[in-house]
Amino acid sequence: MIKPRDNFIIALEGGQPVGRVPHFELVFLLTMEALGRVHPMHRHFAQWHQMSNNEKRFQLLDIADVYVATARKYEHSAIFVHNQGVCDFDRNDQTMQILENIRQLSGRDYFIMMHGDATYAIPNGERLIQFIMEMADRPQKVKDTAKKNVEIALNNAERFRTHGLLDGFALCSDYCFNTGPFLSPVMFDEFITPYLVELIAGYRSMGFYVIKHTDGNILPILDSLVAANPHALHSIDPQGGVDIADIKRRVGKKVCLIGNVNCGLLDTGTDQEVAESVRYALKYGMPGGGYIFSTSNCIYTGMDIKRYELMLNIWRQEGNYE
């Protein structure tokens, strides 16, 4: 019997999976409601350094178990592991142990990925003005920093490659608002594209799969994103005016597409609107393969879990290849 991980990889490589179209969520934060368990992103261990080694071991095992339990309950094909660490000390060592625990609990059932972006994202409010001034006044410094960030990320990835626990990286730097990218296409190709190309090529050379995430309106930079050669684009955001039927027609033979179920409607729409969004994503994403079913962002804190379960019920009934 084919494993969820294998079907996920088939889709990433542009093929048509066996049976049901693969599904995962980049983040599923409703673990307390779904499992009665605190999500790893919500855990803060103020007394980590006071714990015995045995206590630390059990904490990291429990984190891994939450990831695996979520994947099993909702039939995810992949697990995204948050590599922020539970404390600042020995962060990679903790993440490595979580990855090892996931493999021990689930074997090779699930595709395992982490965040691995080193390119510039939309700056936060505190950083925005400074970043704009640096691009205008010291563009070479901005580029040098971008290149250095890529080198650091690839050096870090080499350690994970050596251990063989990780299948790939999700590059989670957001570039776009719903109205368009935060940089013009010309500036995007100057300050981001070359470093995105280098980063993805480096990961690919190590044998990793690469998923590029950015929500919002990606249309003005779509060609640059595809040319950077990721295996997949996530999240094909309808709230940013991105139509999966159009994207599938334009680039569906070049890159796997992930997403397009309107997560805003899951939160505020009617059941009928949710169902229509789910069916639209399946109808236009599935043909020919190269598609992975998910929301247009994630299952975030505060969302009604019944809406996600409605989405999955339709996927189970209608998301199957003949």
Residue, then its C-alpha position, 0 to 999 in steps of 0.5 A: m500500500i502506498k504511503p502518504r509520503d510517497n503520494f505527496i512526493i509524486a504530486l511534488e514531482g508533477g505526477q498524479p498520485v494513487g487514490r486520493v489527492p494528498h492533503f496537508e496544512l502548513v500549520f494546524l493550530l487547533t490541536m487543543e480542540a482536536l486532541g486536547r494537546v497544546h500545539p508546539m508553537h504555543r509552548h514556552f518552557a521558561q524553566w527549560h534549563q532547570m529540567s533534567n535530561n529525562e524531562k527534556r526528552f519527554q517534552l520533545l517526544d510529546i511535541a513529536d507525538v502531537y505532530v504525528a497525532t494530528a497527521r493521523k487524525y486528519e489524514h495529512s500526507a506531510i508534517f511541517v515542523h516548527n524549527q523555532g526551538v523551545c528555547d534559544f540554546d541548542r535549537n538545532d539539537q532540539t529540532m533534530q531530536i523532534l525529527e528523530n522522534i517523529r520518524q520513530l513514531s511514524g516511520r516513513d509514513y509522512f513527508i517531513m519539512m521545516h521552514g527554510d527561507a532566507t530571502y527577504a519577507i514583507p518587513n514588519g512596521e518597525r522595520l519597514i521604513q529602515f528597509i526601504m531606506e537601505m534599499a535606496d541608499r545602500p542597495q549593495k549592503v542589502k544584497d550582500t546581507a541577502k547572499k550571506n543569509v542564503e549561505i547560512a541557511l544552506n550551511n544549516a541545511e547540510r547538517f540536516r542532510t547528513h542526518g537524513l531525517l528531513d524531506g524538504f523545506a517550506l520557504c515561508s517568507d511572505y512577499c505579497f499583500n492581497t493587492g500585490p507584492f510588497l516590491s515591484p517586479v523589477m525590485f523583486d528581481e533585483f533584491i529577492t529573485p537571485y537569492l531565491v534561485e540560489l537558495i532553492a538550487g542549493y537545497r535541491s543539490m542536497g536532495f531536498y524538496v522545496i515548497k515556496h509559500t507566499d499568500g496574497n496576489i503573486l500574479p505580478i511575480l509569478d514568472s519569477l517564482v516559477a523560474a526560481n524552480p521550487h517543486a511547489l507553490h503554496s498557497i494560491d490565495p483566492q483572497g489575493g485574486v489568485d485563481i487556481a484554474d488560471i494558475k494551473r493553465r499557466v504554470g501547472k506543468k512546471v510546478c506543483l500547486i498547493g492550496n486555494v481553499n479560501c481560509g477566510l471563508l472557513d472562518t467567516g463564510t457560510d457552509q455553502e461558500v466553503a463547499e464551493s471553494v473546496r470543490y473549485a480547488l479540487k476541480y481545477g487543481m486535481p486534473g493531471g496531478g501536480y496538486i496538493f489539497s490545502t487551505s490558502n494559508c493554514i488552520y489558525t487559532g480561533m477558526d471553527i474546527k467544524r469548518y475544517e472538518l466540512m472541508l475534509n469531508i468533501w475532500r474524502q468524497e470528491g478528491n479521489y483519482e479514478 
